[in-house]
Amino acid sequence: MATLNIRNVPDEVVKALKTRAALKGDSLNSEVVRTLTEAAQRRSVDEILASIDEIQARLPERPPWEQFMEELRRERDERAEHLWRVATRPRDE
């Protein structure tokens, strides 16, 4: 594993990370690694647009608007349900 030295981190960012770590009973280092890992796993807008272009290139024609909106709503609802489960899960005491 690599070691990173991060400079010029705003005080409010350090405070927020320390607070999150304390709430989880974890170290600042663990919280920073977790936060960086989550950020690295998220796709950028450019990556998402590129994958849309790739998918569109393979489609014989664009899907109907209604089908597109139905899929969009389904994915949004799945994300919202996941966030709700995470936000309302029992806390470890």
Protein Blocks (a to p, Z undefined) as FASTA:
>chain_A
ZZdddehiafklmmmmmmmmmmnopafklmmmmmmmmmmmpccfklmmmmmmmmmmmpmb
dcdfklmmmmmmmmmmmmmmmmmmmmmgccdZZ
